[in-house]
């Protein structure tokens, strides 16, 4: 078990997972909140920010096609778009009653620290498109 755990940790440490994990690591330390709950709450919001940023700044980026493929898998609809995937994921988070960040003590006063730590996180570097501080702030506002 310990060897499997070690390999899993090594894989994740080198996967550069993106903004969800870029947020979840620092927020977990700041809020003492469950990693999975943080990831779940942030996932549809980060997906939304990524799709908007990609469509605006890099409309031919292959990640847009991946978001569409994910939406088609999640919804079971061949004509689903990336936005349909965002909607499906958001509805799941609400149906599962995943608490907002405010339930763990997060407030707007914590945003600057959270954004700074997120932008320095190794996982954040693996995001398909660089998100700026204002985009990260918007995610946190919606996640409260």
N, C-alpha and C positions, 0 to 999 in steps of 0.2 A: 504494500500500500504506500509506503513512504517513497519508494522509487517511482511509482505512478504519479504521486503528488509532485515529486521533484520534476519529472518530465513535463507534467501539465503546467507547472509554474514557469519552467523554462520556455515552453511554447508560447504561453501568454505574454511573458516578458518581452519576447522578441517579435510578437505579432503586430505591434503598434496598432492597437485596436480602435482608435478613433476617439471622438469627443465624448461619447457616453462614458467610456472608462476613464478618459481624461478628467472628467468631472467626478466620477464616482469614487476614485481613489482619494483625492483631497477632501471631498465632502464627507466621506466615511470617517476620516480622521478628525475633521472639524466638528461633525455632528454626532459621532458615535452611532451612526445609522447603519442598518443592514445593507450590504453591498448590492444584493439582488433587488431590493426595493428601490434603491437609488437608480440603478440601471433601468429598471422597468419604468419608473416615473419619467426619466429623461429620454428614453428611447424615441418615442414619437416626436418629441420636441426637437431633438437633434436631427432626426430624419427630415423633419420639416425645414429646419435651417439649412441643412445640407442641400436638399433639393432646390430651395430658393437660390442659394448661393451658386450652385452648379448651373442652373438655368440662366442666371444673370451673367456670371463671370466665365463659365466654361461650358457652353451649351453642347459641345460635342464630346464631353468627358464620358468615358465608358461607365462610370458609376451611375449615370442617369438610366442607362439600359438595365443595370443591375437592380436599381430601385423599382423599375417597372416589372422586371421578372419576379422580384420578391412579392410585389403586389398581386401578380397573377397567381402565384402559389398560395398566398394567404387567403385571397378571396375566392379562388377557384374559378375565376373569370378570365377568359383569354384576352378580353379587351380592356382589362384593368390597367389603370395608369399608376404612376408613382403616388399621386394624390390619393388614390383609392387605398393604397397600402398604408399611407399615413392615417387615413380615417379608420381603417380596420384596427391598426395598432392602438390608436387613441381610444377607440371604443373598448378594446380589451382592457386597457389600463383602468378605465372607468368602471367596467363591469367587475373587475377584480378588486375594486376599491383600494388601489394602491395609493397610500397617503401622499399628500403634497409635502414638499420640503419643510414647510412651516410646522408640520407636525413633529419634526425632529429638532425644532428650535432655530431653523434658518430664517433670517430676516434680511431685508435689503441692506442693512448695515454690514452684513457678511459678504456681500457681492464682490467688493474689490479684492478681498483676500482670496475668495473662491476663484475668481477669474484669473488672478495672477498665478495661483498654483496650477490651475487647469492648463494655462498656456505654457507652463514649464513642464507639464507631465509628459513623459515619454509616449504614453498611449495616444495623447492628443495629436502627436506628430503624424500618426497614421490615418488621420481623418482624410476623406477623399478630396476635400477642398479646405484651404485655410479659412477658419472662421475668425473674425476680428472680435475685439472686446465688446463692442456694442451688440453683436450677434449673440455672444455668450451671455451677456446681461439679459437679453430678451428671452433666452431659454430659461434662465433662472427665474425671471419674473413669472413666466408661465408655469414653471414647476412648483412655485410656492403653493 
